Structures are given as structure tokens and as C-alpha cells.
Amino acid sequence: MSLRLRPGVSTADTEYGTVVLDERNGEYWQLNATGALVVRLLLDGRTLGQAAAAVAEEFDVTAERALDDATALLDRLRAAGLVVS
């Protein structure tokens, strides 16, 4: 899966994770460290399964839970119009 930010969407890393800004309407989303890792890996060309595996390895969660959470995050980002595949 090739994922990229929609034009007009930018990110900035913070000490708490990553902020995603939709420059069209000024809305922003705060991603915690887990969400930031998933988005960073997907933008780097990794698959959803690979991103979830990295989350499971980095944080104390099962692979199944990591995949469910990563899928839910990706669905929300798509619904908000922030990413395109």
C-alpha cells in the first residue's frame, strides 16, 4: 500500500507525538507516539501489517490489537480526507 498525505496536509513532530494539520480548514489532529509510528511507517511505504508489527514490537500490545488499532487509525485518516492511497 502506498500512502501519502493529501496536498494541503502537513505534519509536525512534537514531544507528545505528531500533529497533522489540514491547511484547507485549519483543523488538526494530535497523534500519540503509537499513531505517529503507524503514520510514519505507512508514509515510508510500509504495509499496514508491517506498521502493526512494528507497533506490537515497540509497545506492549498484541499483534492483533496493533493491527486493529492501526486499521482504525487509517480508516479515520481516510474519512477525514487527510491521506490518499
NORURWO-V346903 format. One record per residue. RES is the residue in three letters. PHI is phi in whole degrees, 0 to 359 (999 if undefined). NEAR is the number of other ideal C-beta (glycine too) atoms within 8 Angstrom. Layout:
res: (RES	RES)
phi: (PHI	PHI)
near: (NEAR	NEAR)
//
This chain:
res: (MET	SER	LEU	ARG	LEU	ARG	PRO	GLY	VAL	SER	THR	ALA	ASP	THR	GLU	TYR	GLY	THR	VAL	VAL	LEU	ASP	GLU	ARG	ASN	GLY	GLU	TYR	TRP	GLN	LEU	ASN	ALA	THR	GLY	ALA	LEU	VAL	VAL	ARG	LEU	LEU	LEU	ASP	GLY	ARG	THR	LEU	GLY	GLN	ALA	ALA	ALA	ALA	VAL	ALA	GLU	GLU	PHE	ASP	VAL	THR	ALA	GLU	ARG	ALA	LEU	ASP	ASP	ALA	THR	ALA	LEU	LEU	ASP	ARG	LEU	ARG	ALA	ALA	GLY	LEU	VAL	VAL	SER)
phi: (999	257	244	214	287	294	306	91	246	229	233	215	281	231	290	255	147	224	256	248	246	267	291	295	238	78	282	221	232	258	261	287	300	293	297	298	297	300	296	301	292	296	293	277	99	286	279	298	297	293	296	295	297	295	295	299	287	282	243	273	223	284	299	295	295	298	294	300	292	295	296	297	298	299	300	293	296	295	299	281	75	271	230	226	248)
near: (6	5	9	8	11	9	4	7	12	8	10	7	6	8	2	6	11	13	11	14	11	13	7	5	4	7	7	8	8	9	12	8	7	11	11	12	12	15	14	9	11	14	9	6	5	8	6	11	7	9	14	15	10	11	15	12	6	7	8	2	9	6	9	6	9	14	11	8	13	13	10	8	12	13	8	8	11	10	6	9	6	11	12	6	7)
//
